[in-house]
Amino acid sequence: MALGKDYATQECSIARALEVVGERWTLLVIRDALYGVRRYNDFLVHLGIPRAVLAARLQALTAEGILEKRRYQESPPRDEYVPTDRALALWPTLRSLGRWGREQFDEPQLRYFRHADCGTELGLYGECPRCALVVPVPDVLVDPGPGLDPNPADPISRALLKPRRLLQPFESDPAAGQ
């Protein structure tokens, strides 16, 4: 019997969420958007994702209101994909899933997430232990950890070797065919 493509018989909010974000690559596209990736070619190069899959994921995430497609150039026409409030609401889930993967598979720390205002590493639930508040996504600073490749091939990975705030767009090289 063929595996179904949806969870129509499930009365469950997890099943509904999986309808939107459960396909392979989708959470990584959202992760990259939160890191500041905006342009198709940057997603393509950083993720190593097939073009057709990326196009389908961006279209689906835009249709669901998780990303907003915005024109940044008219000739030739080029768009960027900006995270919406629905994407920002996925940050705790992505952070928790990353932490779970690191702990369950004994992986090295790739990135630290800190409160940009005071530099304190965020707690389990995205809270700043020093300031006693849950840190909003734009105030999260991403610092490289010891598990990152110090000489990555793609420009997004190289940029992530320096501390930067979540949502801060990457500066793309216009000569690179963005």
Chimera marker file (.cmm) of the C-alpha trace (Angstrom):
<marker_set name="trace">
<marker id="1" x="0.000" y="0.000" z="0.000" r="1" g="1" b="0" radius="0.5"/>
<marker id="2" x="1.340" y="3.447" z="-0.945" r="1" g="1" b="0" radius="0.5"/>
<marker id="3" x="2.205" y="5.889" z="1.789" r="1" g="1" b="0" radius="0.5"/>
<marker id="4" x="-0.302" y="8.744" z="1.948" r="1" g="1" b="0" radius="0.5"/>
<marker id="5" x="0.784" y="12.306" z="1.339" r="1" g="1" b="0" radius="0.5"/>
<marker id="6" x="-1.182" y="13.887" z="4.184" r="1" g="1" b="0" radius="0.5"/>
<marker id="7" x="-2.560" y="13.275" z="7.641" r="1" g="1" b="0" radius="0.5"/>
<marker id="8" x="-6.229" y="13.744" z="6.775" r="1" g="1" b="0" radius="0.5"/>
<marker id="9" x="-7.410" y="11.147" z="9.301" r="1" g="1" b="0" radius="0.5"/>
<marker id="10" x="-5.425" y="12.656" z="12.177" r="1" g="1" b="0" radius="0.5"/>
<marker id="11" x="-7.117" y="15.025" z="14.603" r="1" g="1" b="0" radius="0.5"/>
<marker id="12" x="-3.905" y="16.485" z="15.910" r="1" g="1" b="0" radius="0.5"/>
<marker id="13" x="-2.147" y="19.847" z="15.791" r="1" g="1" b="0" radius="0.5"/>
<marker id="14" x="1.205" y="18.095" z="15.285" r="1" g="1" b="0" radius="0.5"/>
<marker id="15" x="-0.178" y="16.421" z="12.159" r="1" g="1" b="0" radius="0.5"/>
<marker id="16" x="-1.407" y="19.802" z="10.843" r="1" g="1" b="0" radius="0.5"/>
<marker id="17" x="2.009" y="21.349" z="11.525" r="1" g="1" b="0" radius="0.5"/>
<marker id="18" x="3.702" y="18.475" z="9.679" r="1" g="1" b="0" radius="0.5"/>
<marker id="19" x="1.459" y="19.186" z="6.678" r="1" g="1" b="0" radius="0.5"/>
<marker id="20" x="3.217" y="22.560" z="6.463" r="1" g="1" b="0" radius="0.5"/>
<marker id="21" x="6.783" y="21.970" z="7.710" r="1" g="1" b="0" radius="0.5"/>
<marker id="22" x="7.229" y="18.202" z="7.657" r="1" g="1" b="0" radius="0.5"/>
<marker id="23" x="8.695" y="17.699" z="4.199" r="1" g="1" b="0" radius="0.5"/>
<marker id="24" x="12.408" y="17.097" z="3.829" r="1" g="1" b="0" radius="0.5"/>
<marker id="25" x="14.402" y="20.342" z="3.535" r="1" g="1" b="0" radius="0.5"/>
<marker id="26" x="11.558" y="22.593" z="4.753" r="1" g="1" b="0" radius="0.5"/>
<marker id="27" x="12.853" y="23.210" z="8.275" r="1" g="1" b="0" radius="0.5"/>
<marker id="28" x="16.343" y="23.839" z="6.894" r="1" g="1" b="0" radius="0.5"/>
<marker id="29" x="14.965" y="26.460" z="4.509" r="1" g="1" b="0" radius="0.5"/>
<marker id="30" x="13.206" y="28.132" z="7.451" r="1" g="1" b="0" radius="0.5"/>
<marker id="31" x="16.364" y="27.884" z="9.566" r="1" g="1" b="0" radius="0.5"/>
<marker id="32" x="18.372" y="29.597" z="6.839" r="1" g="1" b="0" radius="0.5"/>
<marker id="33" x="15.720" y="32.318" z="6.461" r="1" g="1" b="0" radius="0.5"/>
<marker id="34" x="15.999" y="32.991" z="10.204" r="1" g="1" b="0" radius="0.5"/>
<marker id="35" x="19.795" y="33.098" z="9.858" r="1" g="1" b="0" radius="0.5"/>
<marker id="36" x="19.322" y="35.855" z="7.255" r="1" g="1" b="0" radius="0.5"/>
<marker id="37" x="19.342" y="34.022" z="3.928" r="1" g="1" b="0" radius="0.5"/>
<marker id="38" x="16.904" y="35.780" z="1.590" r="1" g="1" b="0" radius="0.5"/>
<marker id="39" x="17.829" y="35.014" z="-2.000" r="1" g="1" b="0" radius="0.5"/>
<marker id="40" x="17.168" y="31.872" z="-4.004" r="1" g="1" b="0" radius="0.5"/>
<marker id="41" x="20.791" y="31.335" z="-5.016" r="1" g="1" b="0" radius="0.5"/>
<marker id="42" x="21.996" y="31.740" z="-1.423" r="1" g="1" b="0" radius="0.5"/>
<marker id="43" x="19.546" y="29.060" z="-0.237" r="1" g="1" b="0" radius="0.5"/>
<marker id="44" x="20.610" y="26.858" z="-3.138" r="1" g="1" b="0" radius="0.5"/>
<marker id="45" x="24.344" y="27.144" z="-2.479" r="1" g="1" b="0" radius="0.5"/>
<marker id="46" x="24.201" y="26.970" z="1.317" r="1" g="1" b="0" radius="0.5"/>
<marker id="47" x="21.811" y="24.034" z="1.526" r="1" g="1" b="0" radius="0.5"/>
<marker id="48" x="22.995" y="22.051" z="-1.504" r="1" g="1" b="0" radius="0.5"/>
<marker id="49" x="19.323" y="21.423" z="-2.248" r="1" g="1" b="0" radius="0.5"/>
<marker id="50" x="18.051" y="20.451" z="-5.724" r="1" g="1" b="0" radius="0.5"/>
<marker id="51" x="16.606" y="23.459" z="-7.613" r="1" g="1" b="0" radius="0.5"/>
<marker id="52" x="13.170" y="21.918" z="-8.119" r="1" g="1" b="0" radius="0.5"/>
<marker id="53" x="12.891" y="21.000" z="-4.445" r="1" g="1" b="0" radius="0.5"/>
<marker id="54" x="13.942" y="24.485" z="-3.330" r="1" g="1" b="0" radius="0.5"/>
<marker id="55" x="11.459" y="26.132" z="-5.690" r="1" g="1" b="0" radius="0.5"/>
<marker id="56" x="8.661" y="23.887" z="-4.376" r="1" g="1" b="0" radius="0.5"/>
<marker id="57" x="9.566" y="24.541" z="-0.723" r="1" g="1" b="0" radius="0.5"/>
<marker id="58" x="9.766" y="28.315" z="-1.212" r="1" g="1" b="0" radius="0.5"/>
<marker id="59" x="6.427" y="28.296" z="-3.033" r="1" g="1" b="0" radius="0.5"/>
<marker id="60" x="4.769" y="26.237" z="-0.283" r="1" g="1" b="0" radius="0.5"/>
<marker id="61" x="6.248" y="28.347" z="2.535" r="1" g="1" b="0" radius="0.5"/>
<marker id="62" x="5.093" y="31.503" z="0.778" r="1" g="1" b="0" radius="0.5"/>
<marker id="63" x="1.595" y="30.075" z="0.260" r="1" g="1" b="0" radius="0.5"/>
<marker id="64" x="1.424" y="29.218" z="3.981" r="1" g="1" b="0" radius="0.5"/>
<marker id="65" x="2.507" y="32.710" z="5.006" r="1" g="1" b="0" radius="0.5"/>
<marker id="66" x="5.761" y="31.538" z="6.588" r="1" g="1" b="0" radius="0.5"/>
<marker id="67" x="7.888" y="33.428" z="4.090" r="1" g="1" b="0" radius="0.5"/>
<marker id="68" x="6.958" y="36.569" z="2.182" r="1" g="1" b="0" radius="0.5"/>
<marker id="69" x="8.168" y="36.945" z="-1.388" r="1" g="1" b="0" radius="0.5"/>
<marker id="70" x="9.443" y="40.465" z="-2.077" r="1" g="1" b="0" radius="0.5"/>
<marker id="71" x="10.793" y="41.897" z="-5.314" r="1" g="1" b="0" radius="0.5"/>
<marker id="72" x="14.234" y="43.446" z="-4.836" r="1" g="1" b="0" radius="0.5"/>
<marker id="73" x="15.151" y="43.941" z="-8.507" r="1" g="1" b="0" radius="0.5"/>
<marker id="74" x="12.998" y="44.667" z="-11.556" r="1" g="1" b="0" radius="0.5"/>
<marker id="75" x="15.354" y="43.978" z="-14.461" r="1" g="1" b="0" radius="0.5"/>
<marker id="76" x="15.801" y="41.087" z="-14.530" r="1" g="1" b="0" radius="0.5"/>
<marker id="77" x="13.048" y="40.396" z="-11.999" r="1" g="1" b="0" radius="0.5"/>
<marker id="78" x="14.438" y="38.923" z="-8.780" r="1" g="1" b="0" radius="0.5"/>
<marker id="79" x="12.744" y="38.181" z="-5.484" r="1" g="1" b="0" radius="0.5"/>
<marker id="80" x="13.844" y="37.540" z="-1.944" r="1" g="1" b="0" radius="0.5"/>
<marker id="81" x="12.110" y="35.521" z="0.761" r="1" g="1" b="0" radius="0.5"/>
<marker id="82" x="11.595" y="37.230" z="4.102" r="1" g="1" b="0" radius="0.5"/>
<marker id="83" x="10.475" y="35.391" z="7.248" r="1" g="1" b="0" radius="0.5"/>
<marker id="84" x="7.069" y="36.397" z="8.597" r="1" g="1" b="0" radius="0.5"/>
<marker id="85" x="5.790" y="36.223" z="12.165" r="1" g="1" b="0" radius="0.5"/>
<marker id="86" x="4.766" y="32.623" z="11.419" r="1" g="1" b="0" radius="0.5"/>
<marker id="87" x="8.428" y="31.812" z="10.660" r="1" g="1" b="0" radius="0.5"/>
<marker id="88" x="9.604" y="33.578" z="13.817" r="1" g="1" b="0" radius="0.5"/>
<marker id="89" x="7.133" y="31.463" z="15.808" r="1" g="1" b="0" radius="0.5"/>
<marker id="90" x="9.033" y="28.370" z="14.600" r="1" g="1" b="0" radius="0.5"/>
<marker id="91" x="12.329" y="29.564" z="16.158" r="1" g="1" b="0" radius="0.5"/>
<marker id="92" x="11.800" y="27.774" z="19.522" r="1" g="1" b="0" radius="0.5"/>
<marker id="93" x="10.986" y="24.551" z="17.676" r="1" g="1" b="0" radius="0.5"/>
<marker id="94" x="14.076" y="24.770" z="15.461" r="1" g="1" b="0" radius="0.5"/>
<marker id="95" x="16.289" y="25.622" z="18.413" r="1" g="1" b="0" radius="0.5"/>
<marker id="96" x="14.909" y="22.718" z="20.451" r="1" g="1" b="0" radius="0.5"/>
<marker id="97" x="15.233" y="20.292" z="17.557" r="1" g="1" b="0" radius="0.5"/>
<marker id="98" x="18.860" y="21.335" z="17.046" r="1" g="1" b="0" radius="0.5"/>
<marker id="99" x="19.603" y="20.891" z="20.737" r="1" g="1" b="0" radius="0.5"/>
<marker id="100" x="17.893" y="17.487" z="20.751" r="1" g="1" b="0" radius="0.5"/>
<marker id="101" x="19.936" y="16.366" z="17.716" r="1" g="1" b="0" radius="0.5"/>
<marker id="102" x="23.193" y="17.504" z="19.299" r="1" g="1" b="0" radius="0.5"/>
<marker id="103" x="22.451" y="15.747" z="22.592" r="1" g="1" b="0" radius="0.5"/>
<marker id="104" x="20.993" y="12.529" z="21.161" r="1" g="1" b="0" radius="0.5"/>
<marker id="105" x="23.715" y="12.049" z="18.563" r="1" g="1" b="0" radius="0.5"/>
<marker id="106" x="26.588" y="13.391" z="20.660" r="1" g="1" b="0" radius="0.5"/>
<marker id="107" x="27.440" y="16.081" z="18.114" r="1" g="1" b="0" radius="0.5"/>
<marker id="108" x="29.754" y="19.020" z="18.780" r="1" g="1" b="0" radius="0.5"/>
<marker id="109" x="28.363" y="22.508" z="19.402" r="1" g="1" b="0" radius="0.5"/>
<marker id="110" x="28.077" y="24.223" z="16.014" r="1" g="1" b="0" radius="0.5"/>
<marker id="111" x="26.577" y="27.503" z="17.168" r="1" g="1" b="0" radius="0.5"/>
<marker id="112" x="25.863" y="29.357" z="20.368" r="1" g="1" b="0" radius="0.5"/>
<marker id="113" x="22.751" y="31.482" z="20.678" r="1" g="1" b="0" radius="0.5"/>
<marker id="114" x="23.190" y="34.492" z="22.947" r="1" g="1" b="0" radius="0.5"/>
<marker id="115" x="21.222" y="37.506" z="24.065" r="1" g="1" b="0" radius="0.5"/>
<marker id="116" x="22.660" y="40.303" z="21.890" r="1" g="1" b="0" radius="0.5"/>
<marker id="117" x="22.151" y="42.900" z="24.643" r="1" g="1" b="0" radius="0.5"/>
<marker id="118" x="24.268" y="41.190" z="27.304" r="1" g="1" b="0" radius="0.5"/>
<marker id="119" x="26.074" y="38.290" z="25.541" r="1" g="1" b="0" radius="0.5"/>
<marker id="120" x="24.629" y="35.604" z="27.835" r="1" g="1" b="0" radius="0.5"/>
<marker id="121" x="23.977" y="32.204" z="26.259" r="1" g="1" b="0" radius="0.5"/>
<marker id="122" x="20.271" y="31.492" z="26.010" r="1" g="1" b="0" radius="0.5"/>
<marker id="123" x="18.678" y="28.945" z="28.285" r="1" g="1" b="0" radius="0.5"/>
<marker id="124" x="16.717" y="25.867" z="27.285" r="1" g="1" b="0" radius="0.5"/>
<marker id="125" x="13.585" y="27.861" z="26.403" r="1" g="1" b="0" radius="0.5"/>
<marker id="126" x="15.246" y="30.821" z="24.698" r="1" g="1" b="0" radius="0.5"/>
<marker id="127" x="15.400" y="32.833" z="27.887" r="1" g="1" b="0" radius="0.5"/>
<marker id="128" x="18.290" y="34.991" z="29.021" r="1" g="1" b="0" radius="0.5"/>
<marker id="129" x="19.293" y="33.812" z="32.499" r="1" g="1" b="0" radius="0.5"/>
<marker id="130" x="20.950" y="37.160" z="33.251" r="1" g="1" b="0" radius="0.5"/>
<marker id="131" x="18.099" y="39.434" z="32.109" r="1" g="1" b="0" radius="0.5"/>
<marker id="132" x="15.274" y="37.041" z="33.109" r="1" g="1" b="0" radius="0.5"/>
<marker id="133" x="13.340" y="37.392" z="29.848" r="1" g="1" b="0" radius="0.5"/>
<marker id="134" x="12.567" y="35.369" z="26.753" r="1" g="1" b="0" radius="0.5"/>
<marker id="135" x="14.733" y="36.898" z="24.049" r="1" g="1" b="0" radius="0.5"/>
<marker id="136" x="12.901" y="38.030" z="20.885" r="1" g="1" b="0" radius="0.5"/>
<marker id="137" x="14.269" y="36.511" z="17.680" r="1" g="1" b="0" radius="0.5"/>
<marker id="138" x="15.836" y="39.769" z="16.371" r="1" g="1" b="0" radius="0.5"/>
<marker id="139" x="17.790" y="40.047" z="19.644" r="1" g="1" b="0" radius="0.5"/>
<marker id="140" x="19.405" y="36.608" z="19.324" r="1" g="1" b="0" radius="0.5"/>
<marker id="141" x="23.103" y="36.656" z="18.462" r="1" g="1" b="0" radius="0.5"/>
<marker id="142" x="24.489" y="33.591" z="16.645" r="1" g="1" b="0" radius="0.5"/>
<marker id="143" x="28.107" y="32.810" z="17.549" r="1" g="1" b="0" radius="0.5"/>
<marker id="144" x="30.166" y="30.079" z="15.875" r="1" g="1" b="0" radius="0.5"/>
<marker id="145" x="30.895" y="27.028" z="17.991" r="1" g="1" b="0" radius="0.5"/>
<marker id="146" x="33.883" y="24.676" z="18.001" r="1" g="1" b="0" radius="0.5"/>
<marker id="147" x="32.172" y="22.111" z="15.749" r="1" g="1" b="0" radius="0.5"/>
<marker id="148" x="31.960" y="24.358" z="12.679" r="1" g="1" b="0" radius="0.5"/>
<marker id="149" x="34.243" y="23.799" z="9.702" r="1" g="1" b="0" radius="0.5"/>
<marker id="150" x="36.707" y="26.728" z="9.851" r="1" g="1" b="0" radius="0.5"/>
<marker id="151" x="37.074" y="26.752" z="6.035" r="1" g="1" b="0" radius="0.5"/>
<marker id="152" x="33.615" y="26.224" z="4.499" r="1" g="1" b="0" radius="0.5"/>
<marker id="153" x="33.169" y="26.403" z="0.737" r="1" g="1" b="0" radius="0.5"/>
<marker id="154" x="30.043" y="28.535" z="0.471" r="1" g="1" b="0" radius="0.5"/>
<marker id="155" x="29.740" y="32.254" z="1.312" r="1" g="1" b="0" radius="0.5"/>
<marker id="156" x="26.822" y="31.837" z="3.741" r="1" g="1" b="0" radius="0.5"/>
<marker id="157" x="28.750" y="29.324" z="5.869" r="1" g="1" b="0" radius="0.5"/>
<marker id="158" x="31.772" y="31.644" z="5.798" r="1" g="1" b="0" radius="0.5"/>
<marker id="159" x="29.618" y="34.559" z="6.969" r="1" g="1" b="0" radius="0.5"/>
<marker id="160" x="28.246" y="32.385" z="9.796" r="1" g="1" b="0" radius="0.5"/>
<marker id="161" x="31.794" y="32.056" z="11.141" r="1" g="1" b="0" radius="0.5"/>
<marker id="162" x="31.359" y="35.559" z="12.581" r="1" g="1" b="0" radius="0.5"/>
<marker id="163" x="28.837" y="36.565" z="15.246" r="1" g="1" b="0" radius="0.5"/>
<marker id="164" x="25.623" y="37.992" z="13.766" r="1" g="1" b="0" radius="0.5"/>
<marker id="165" x="22.029" y="38.573" z="14.773" r="1" g="1" b="0" radius="0.5"/>
<marker id="166" x="19.249" y="36.319" z="13.576" r="1" g="1" b="0" radius="0.5"/>
<marker id="167" x="17.212" y="37.842" z="10.719" r="1" g="1" b="0" radius="0.5"/>
<marker id="168" x="20.085" y="40.116" z="9.638" r="1" g="1" b="0" radius="0.5"/>
<marker id="169" x="20.095" y="39.724" z="5.836" r="1" g="1" b="0" radius="0.5"/>
<marker id="170" x="23.272" y="38.524" z="4.181" r="1" g="1" b="0" radius="0.5"/>
<marker id="171" x="24.891" y="40.895" z="1.736" r="1" g="1" b="0" radius="0.5"/>
<marker id="172" x="24.912" y="39.056" z="-1.580" r="1" g="1" b="0" radius="0.5"/>
<marker id="173" x="27.426" y="39.640" z="-4.306" r="1" g="1" b="0" radius="0.5"/>
<marker id="174" x="25.442" y="41.122" z="-7.230" r="1" g="1" b="0" radius="0.5"/>
<marker id="175" x="28.003" y="39.712" z="-9.670" r="1" g="1" b="0" radius="0.5"/>
<marker id="176" x="27.193" y="36.170" z="-8.497" r="1" g="1" b="0" radius="0.5"/>
<marker id="177" x="23.920" y="36.023" z="-10.451" r="1" g="1" b="0" radius="0.5"/>
<marker id="178" x="21.578" y="36.569" z="-7.563" r="1" g="1" b="0" radius="0.5"/>
<link id1="1" id2="2" r="1" g="1" b="0" radius="0.2"/>
<link id1="2" id2="3" r="1" g="1" b="0" radius="0.2"/>
<link id1="3" id2="4" r="1" g="1" b="0" radius="0.2"/>
<link id1="4" id2="5" r="1" g="1" b="0" radius="0.2"/>
<link id1="5" id2="6" r="1" g="1" b="0" radius="0.2"/>
<link id1="6" id2="7" r="1" g="1" b="0" radius="0.2"/>
<link id1="7" id2="8" r="1" g="1" b="0" radius="0.2"/>
<link id1="8" id2="9" r="1" g="1" b="0" radius="0.2"/>
<link id1="9" id2="10" r="1" g="1" b="0" radius="0.2"/>
<link id1="10" id2="11" r="1" g="1" b="0" radius="0.2"/>
<link id1="11" id2="12" r="1" g="1" b="0" radius="0.2"/>
<link id1="12" id2="13" r="1" g="1" b="0" radius="0.2"/>
<link id1="13" id2="14" r="1" g="1" b="0" radius="0.2"/>
<link id1="14" id2="15" r="1" g="1" b="0" radius="0.2"/>
<link id1="15" id2="16" r="1" g="1" b="0" radius="0.2"/>
<link id1="16" id2="17" r="1" g="1" b="0" radius="0.2"/>
<link id1="17" id2="18" r="1" g="1" b="0" radius="0.2"/>
<link id1="18" id2="19" r="1" g="1" b="0" radius="0.2"/>
<link id1="19" id2="20" r="1" g="1" b="0" radius="0.2"/>
<link id1="20" id2="21" r="1" g="1" b="0" radius="0.2"/>
<link id1="21" id2="22" r="1" g="1" b="0" radius="0.2"/>
<link id1="22" id2="23" r="1" g="1" b="0" radius="0.2"/>
<link id1="23" id2="24" r="1" g="1" b="0" radius="0.2"/>
<link id1="24" id2="25" r="1" g="1" b="0" radius="0.2"/>
<link id1="25" id2="26" r="1" g="1" b="0" radius="0.2"/>
<link id1="26" id2="27" r="1" g="1" b="0" radius="0.2"/>
<link id1="27" id2="28" r="1" g="1" b="0" radius="0.2"/>
<link id1="28" id2="29" r="1" g="1" b="0" radius="0.2"/>
<link id1="29" id2="30" r="1" g="1" b="0" radius="0.2"/>
<link id1="30" id2="31" r="1" g="1" b="0" radius="0.2"/>
<link id1="31" id2="32" r="1" g="1" b="0" radius="0.2"/>
<link id1="32" id2="33" r="1" g="1" b="0" radius="0.2"/>
<link id1="33" id2="34" r="1" g="1" b="0" radius="0.2"/>
<link id1="34" id2="35" r="1" g="1" b="0" radius="0.2"/>
<link id1="35" id2="36" r="1" g="1" b="0" radius="0.2"/>
<link id1="36" id2="37" r="1" g="1" b="0" radius="0.2"/>
<link id1="37" id2="38" r="1" g="1" b="0" radius="0.2"/>
<link id1="38" id2="39" r="1" g="1" b="0" radius="0.2"/>
<link id1="39" id2="40" r="1" g="1" b="0" radius="0.2"/>
<link id1="40" id2="41" r="1" g="1" b="0" radius="0.2"/>
<link id1="41" id2="42" r="1" g="1" b="0" radius="0.2"/>
<link id1="42" id2="43" r="1" g="1" b="0" radius="0.2"/>
<link id1="43" id2="44" r="1" g="1" b="0" radius="0.2"/>
<link id1="44" id2="45" r="1" g="1" b="0" radius="0.2"/>
<link id1="45" id2="46" r="1" g="1" b="0" radius="0.2"/>
<link id1="46" id2="47" r="1" g="1" b="0" radius="0.2"/>
<link id1="47" id2="48" r="1" g="1" b="0" radius="0.2"/>
<link id1="48" id2="49" r="1" g="1" b="0" radius="0.2"/>
<link id1="49" id2="50" r="1" g="1" b="0" radius="0.2"/>
<link id1="50" id2="51" r="1" g="1" b="0" radius="0.2"/>
<link id1="51" id2="52" r="1" g="1" b="0" radius="0.2"/>
<link id1="52" id2="53" r="1" g="1" b="0" radius="0.2"/>
<link id1="53" id2="54" r="1" g="1" b="0" radius="0.2"/>
<link id1="54" id2="55" r="1" g="1" b="0" radius="0.2"/>
<link id1="55" id2="56" r="1" g="1" b="0" radius="0.2"/>
<link id1="56" id2="57" r="1" g="1" b="0" radius="0.2"/>
<link id1="57" id2="58" r="1" g="1" b="0" radius="0.2"/>
<link id1="58" id2="59" r="1" g="1" b="0" radius="0.2"/>
<link id1="59" id2="60" r="1" g="1" b="0" radius="0.2"/>
<link id1="60" id2="61" r="1" g="1" b="0" radius="0.2"/>
<link id1="61" id2="62" r="1" g="1" b="0" radius="0.2"/>
<link id1="62" id2="63" r="1" g="1" b="0" radius="0.2"/>
<link id1="63" id2="64" r="1" g="1" b="0" radius="0.2"/>
<link id1="64" id2="65" r="1" g="1" b="0" radius="0.2"/>
<link id1="65" id2="66" r="1" g="1" b="0" radius="0.2"/>
<link id1="66" id2="67" r="1" g="1" b="0" radius="0.2"/>
<link id1="67" id2="68" r="1" g="1" b="0" radius="0.2"/>
<link id1="68" id2="69" r="1" g="1" b="0" radius="0.2"/>
<link id1="69" id2="70" r="1" g="1" b="0" radius="0.2"/>
<link id1="70" id2="71" r="1" g="1" b="0" radius="0.2"/>
<link id1="71" id2="72" r="1" g="1" b="0" radius="0.2"/>
<link id1="72" id2="73" r="1" g="1" b="0" radius="0.2"/>
<link id1="73" id2="74" r="1" g="1" b="0" radius="0.2"/>
<link id1="74" id2="75" r="1" g="1" b="0" radius="0.2"/>
<link id1="75" id2="76" r="1" g="1" b="0" radius="0.2"/>
<link id1="76" id2="77" r="1" g="1" b="0" radius="0.2"/>
<link id1="77" id2="78" r="1" g="1" b="0" radius="0.2"/>
<link id1="78" id2="79" r="1" g="1" b="0" radius="0.2"/>
<link id1="79" id2="80" r="1" g="1" b="0" radius="0.2"/>
<link id1="80" id2="81" r="1" g="1" b="0" radius="0.2"/>
<link id1="81" id2="82" r="1" g="1" b="0" radius="0.2"/>
<link id1="82" id2="83" r="1" g="1" b="0" radius="0.2"/>
<link id1="83" id2="84" r="1" g="1" b="0" radius="0.2"/>
<link id1="84" id2="85" r="1" g="1" b="0" radius="0.2"/>
<link id1="85" id2="86" r="1" g="1" b="0" radius="0.2"/>
<link id1="86" id2="87" r="1" g="1" b="0" radius="0.2"/>
<link id1="87" id2="88" r="1" g="1" b="0" radius="0.2"/>
<link id1="88" id2="89" r="1" g="1" b="0" radius="0.2"/>
<link id1="89" id2="90" r="1" g="1" b="0" radius="0.2"/>
<link id1="90" id2="91" r="1" g="1" b="0" radius="0.2"/>
<link id1="91" id2="92" r="1" g="1" b="0" radius="0.2"/>
<link id1="92" id2="93" r="1" g="1" b="0" radius="0.2"/>
<link id1="93" id2="94" r="1" g="1" b="0" radius="0.2"/>
<link id1="94" id2="95" r="1" g="1" b="0" radius="0.2"/>
<link id1="95" id2="96" r="1" g="1" b="0" radius="0.2"/>
<link id1="96" id2="97" r="1" g="1" b="0" radius="0.2"/>
<link id1="97" id2="98" r="1" g="1" b="0" radius="0.2"/>
<link id1="98" id2="99" r="1" g="1" b="0" radius="0.2"/>
<link id1="99" id2="100" r="1" g="1" b="0" radius="0.2"/>
<link id1="100" id2="101" r="1" g="1" b="0" radius="0.2"/>
<link id1="101" id2="102" r="1" g="1" b="0" radius="0.2"/>
<link id1="102" id2="103" r="1" g="1" b="0" radius="0.2"/>
<link id1="103" id2="104" r="1" g="1" b="0" radius="0.2"/>
<link id1="104" id2="105" r="1" g="1" b="0" radius="0.2"/>
<link id1="105" id2="106" r="1" g="1" b="0" radius="0.2"/>
<link id1="106" id2="107" r="1" g="1" b="0" radius="0.2"/>
<link id1="107" id2="108" r="1" g="1" b="0" radius="0.2"/>
<link id1="108" id2="109" r="1" g="1" b="0" radius="0.2"/>
<link id1="109" id2="110" r="1" g="1" b="0" radius="0.2"/>
<link id1="110" id2="111" r="1" g="1" b="0" radius="0.2"/>
<link id1="111" id2="112" r="1" g="1" b="0" radius="0.2"/>
<link id1="112" id2="113" r="1" g="1" b="0" radius="0.2"/>
<link id1="113" id2="114" r="1" g="1" b="0" radius="0.2"/>
<link id1="114" id2="115" r="1" g="1" b="0" radius="0.2"/>
<link id1="115" id2="116" r="1" g="1" b="0" radius="0.2"/>
<link id1="116" id2="117" r="1" g="1" b="0" radius="0.2"/>
<link id1="117" id2="118" r="1" g="1" b="0" radius="0.2"/>
<link id1="118" id2="119" r="1" g="1" b="0" radius="0.2"/>
<link id1="119" id2="120" r="1" g="1" b="0" radius="0.2"/>
<link id1="120" id2="121" r="1" g="1" b="0" radius="0.2"/>
<link id1="121" id2="122" r="1" g="1" b="0" radius="0.2"/>
<link id1="122" id2="123" r="1" g="1" b="0" radius="0.2"/>
<link id1="123" id2="124" r="1" g="1" b="0" radius="0.2"/>
<link id1="124" id2="125" r="1" g="1" b="0" radius="0.2"/>
<link id1="125" id2="126" r="1" g="1" b="0" radius="0.2"/>
<link id1="126" id2="127" r="1" g="1" b="0" radius="0.2"/>
<link id1="127" id2="128" r="1" g="1" b="0" radius="0.2"/>
<link id1="128" id2="129" r="1" g="1" b="0" radius="0.2"/>
<link id1="129" id2="130" r="1" g="1" b="0" radius="0.2"/>
<link id1="130" id2="131" r="1" g="1" b="0" radius="0.2"/>
<link id1="131" id2="132" r="1" g="1" b="0" radius="0.2"/>
<link id1="132" id2="133" r="1" g="1" b="0" radius="0.2"/>
<link id1="133" id2="134" r="1" g="1" b="0" radius="0.2"/>
<link id1="134" id2="135" r="1" g="1" b="0" radius="0.2"/>
<link id1="135" id2="136" r="1" g="1" b="0" radius="0.2"/>
<link id1="136" id2="137" r="1" g="1" b="0" radius="0.2"/>
<link id1="137" id2="138" r="1" g="1" b="0" radius="0.2"/>
<link id1="138" id2="139" r="1" g="1" b="0" radius="0.2"/>
<link id1="139" id2="140" r="1" g="1" b="0" radius="0.2"/>
<link id1="140" id2="141" r="1" g="1" b="0" radius="0.2"/>
<link id1="141" id2="142" r="1" g="1" b="0" radius="0.2"/>
<link id1="142" id2="143" r="1" g="1" b="0" radius="0.2"/>
<link id1="143" id2="144" r="1" g="1" b="0" radius="0.2"/>
<link id1="144" id2="145" r="1" g="1" b="0" radius="0.2"/>
<link id1="145" id2="146" r="1" g="1" b="0" radius="0.2"/>
<link id1="146" id2="147" r="1" g="1" b="0" radius="0.2"/>
<link id1="147" id2="148" r="1" g="1" b="0" radius="0.2"/>
<link id1="148" id2="149" r="1" g="1" b="0" radius="0.2"/>
<link id1="149" id2="150" r="1" g="1" b="0" radius="0.2"/>
<link id1="150" id2="151" r="1" g="1" b="0" radius="0.2"/>
<link id1="151" id2="152" r="1" g="1" b="0" radius="0.2"/>
<link id1="152" id2="153" r="1" g="1" b="0" radius="0.2"/>
<link id1="153" id2="154" r="1" g="1" b="0" radius="0.2"/>
<link id1="154" id2="155" r="1" g="1" b="0" radius="0.2"/>
<link id1="155" id2="156" r="1" g="1" b="0" radius="0.2"/>
<link id1="156" id2="157" r="1" g="1" b="0" radius="0.2"/>
<link id1="157" id2="158" r="1" g="1" b="0" radius="0.2"/>
<link id1="158" id2="159" r="1" g="1" b="0" radius="0.2"/>
<link id1="159" id2="160" r="1" g="1" b="0" radius="0.2"/>
<link id1="160" id2="161" r="1" g="1" b="0" radius="0.2"/>
<link id1="161" id2="162" r="1" g="1" b="0" radius="0.2"/>
<link id1="162" id2="163" r="1" g="1" b="0" radius="0.2"/>
<link id1="163" id2="164" r="1" g="1" b="0" radius="0.2"/>
<link id1="164" id2="165" r="1" g="1" b="0" radius="0.2"/>
<link id1="165" id2="166" r="1" g="1" b="0" radius="0.2"/>
<link id1="166" id2="167" r="1" g="1" b="0" radius="0.2"/>
<link id1="167" id2="168" r="1" g="1" b="0" radius="0.2"/>
<link id1="168" id2="169" r="1" g="1" b="0" radius="0.2"/>
<link id1="169" id2="170" r="1" g="1" b="0" radius="0.2"/>
<link id1="170" id2="171" r="1" g="1" b="0" radius="0.2"/>
<link id1="171" id2="172" r="1" g="1" b="0" radius="0.2"/>
<link id1="172" id2="173" r="1" g="1" b="0" radius="0.2"/>
<link id1="173" id2="174" r="1" g="1" b="0" radius="0.2"/>
<link id1="174" id2="175" r="1" g="1" b="0" radius="0.2"/>
<link id1="175" id2="176" r="1" g="1" b="0" radius="0.2"/>
<link id1="176" id2="177" r="1" g="1" b="0" radius="0.2"/>
<link id1="177" id2="178" r="1" g="1" b="0" radius="0.2"/>
</marker_set>
